[in-house]
């Protein structure tokens, strides 16, 4: 299962996210759920970097990517993260909840 944890402050402002795991929908290299989640997450990171002035750190390895905002989110960053979450919810609805877990954590 892929787990995406969205971090937020006590005021619900985004602080970042962590995506880890594999969906298990199909074999590696053939898993459309993993591919869809990867595209959304990586595009969100790249879009924040390219289209906003947002300061952030990003750590990753083969099975995990973690983005942490180093200051308050810009309106553009909020929109991009809202869009990522919207897409993740659509994937959960389309491919059943057993492949993708989306949770929110106050940090």
PLY file of the C-alpha trace (Angstrom):
ply
format ascii 1.0
element vertex 107
property float x
property float y
property float z
element edge 106
property int vertex1
property int vertex2
end_header
0.00 0.00 0.00
1.11 3.54 -0.73
0.77 5.92 2.20
0.69 9.66 1.64
0.85 11.70 4.83
0.09 15.39 4.45
1.60 17.52 7.21
-0.19 20.64 8.44
0.08 23.14 11.25
-2.45 23.62 14.02
-4.09 26.25 11.78
-4.34 23.65 8.96
-1.65 25.38 6.85
0.32 22.88 4.79
3.79 22.00 6.06
4.61 19.29 3.48
3.98 15.64 2.75
5.56 12.19 2.71
4.75 9.48 0.17
6.04 5.96 0.68
5.42 2.35 -0.24
4.05 0.49 -3.23
0.42 -0.02 -4.16
0.58 -3.73 -4.88
-2.03 -3.36 -7.61
0.30 -5.11 -10.10
3.95 -6.13 -10.45
6.62 -3.43 -10.26
6.87 -1.66 -13.58
3.27 -2.56 -14.43
1.47 -0.95 -11.49
-0.77 1.85 -12.78
-1.67 2.99 -9.26
2.00 3.46 -8.36
2.58 5.25 -11.65
-0.38 7.59 -11.15
0.62 8.48 -7.59
4.25 8.98 -8.63
3.28 11.35 -11.43
1.07 13.44 -9.12
3.63 13.64 -6.33
6.71 14.31 -8.47
4.84 16.84 -10.62
3.73 18.64 -7.47
7.31 18.89 -6.18
8.57 20.06 -9.58
5.72 22.56 -9.95
6.32 24.07 -6.51
9.98 24.49 -7.44
9.30 25.91 -10.93
6.23 28.08 -10.38
6.45 29.39 -6.82
8.91 31.19 -4.59
8.31 28.57 -1.88
11.29 27.49 0.21
11.33 23.75 0.91
13.48 20.69 1.40
12.95 17.41 -0.38
14.37 14.02 0.57
13.83 10.89 -1.46
14.95 7.36 -2.17
13.54 4.55 -4.29
10.49 3.99 -2.06
9.88 7.41 -0.47
9.69 11.14 -1.15
9.27 13.75 1.56
8.74 17.47 0.97
8.90 19.89 3.90
8.04 23.57 3.58
10.53 25.75 5.42
8.14 28.69 5.78
4.44 29.45 5.40
2.93 28.14 2.16
2.36 30.60 -0.64
-1.08 30.71 -2.24
0.41 28.98 -5.30
1.88 26.20 -3.15
-1.46 25.72 -1.40
-3.20 25.41 -4.78
-0.66 22.87 -6.03
-0.95 20.78 -2.85
-4.76 20.99 -2.99
-4.57 19.73 -6.58
-2.29 16.83 -5.60
-4.68 15.80 -2.82
-7.66 16.08 -5.18
-5.90 13.72 -7.61
-4.93 11.28 -4.87
-8.54 11.12 -3.67
-9.66 10.39 -7.24
-7.15 7.53 -7.48
-8.43 6.11 -4.18
-11.98 6.25 -5.47
-11.12 4.66 -8.82
-8.83 1.88 -7.58
-10.21 1.11 -4.12
-8.84 2.19 -0.79
-6.68 -0.91 -0.32
-3.94 0.47 -2.60
-3.60 4.05 -1.37
-3.90 5.50 2.10
-4.17 9.28 2.52
-3.79 10.73 5.97
-3.28 14.13 7.54
-0.97 14.84 10.47
-0.49 17.95 12.55
3.18 18.84 13.02
0 1
1 2
2 3
3 4
4 5
5 6
6 7
7 8
8 9
9 10
10 11
11 12
12 13
13 14
14 15
15 16
16 17
17 18
18 19
19 20
20 21
21 22
22 23
23 24
24 25
25 26
26 27
27 28
28 29
29 30
30 31
31 32
32 33
33 34
34 35
35 36
36 37
37 38
38 39
39 40
40 41
41 42
42 43
43 44
44 45
45 46
46 47
47 48
48 49
49 50
50 51
51 52
52 53
53 54
54 55
55 56
56 57
57 58
58 59
59 60
60 61
61 62
62 63
63 64
64 65
65 66
66 67
67 68
68 69
69 70
70 71
71 72
72 73
73 74
74 75
75 76
76 77
77 78
78 79
79 80
80 81
81 82
82 83
83 84
84 85
85 86
86 87
87 88
88 89
89 90
90 91
91 92
92 93
93 94
94 95
95 96
96 97
97 98
98 99
99 100
100 101
101 102
102 103
103 104
104 105
105 106
